[in-house]
């Protein structure tokens, strides 16, 4: 799943970035990197602990230009832990389209409750990043 600004915001952000000094650009890069690492740390904190395998499989990855990144898990069951299974699926409206891609085919009935760990971490990280960008001078429309 990719989380990004809408295209119009991306265009405004690119224009704003062009107006920044080298120091401010580096400050934005540091903010992006710290946000991605912060999301990964929170996801590990929020991850359900059975054997600990899910928690230890969460990793951040920073883009080469340091202006983007992703947090991923190496466990295929990560989304099922996040959203639940069977009758206990919980798909928040902002990620429902993504969550539905993990819906089972009804082969067997497994009802595990949702234990959100990644998307709560993403929401918190993005709110903090937006607040810091506002302090730096980038204002959302």
Secondary structure, DSSP 4 states (H G I P E B T S, - for coil): ------HHHHHHHHHHHHTS-HHHHHHHHHHHHHHHHHHHHHHHHHS--SSSHHHHTEEEEE-TTSS-EEEEES-TTHHHHHH--GGG----GGGHHHHGGG---SSS---------HHHHHHHHHHHHHHHHHHHT----
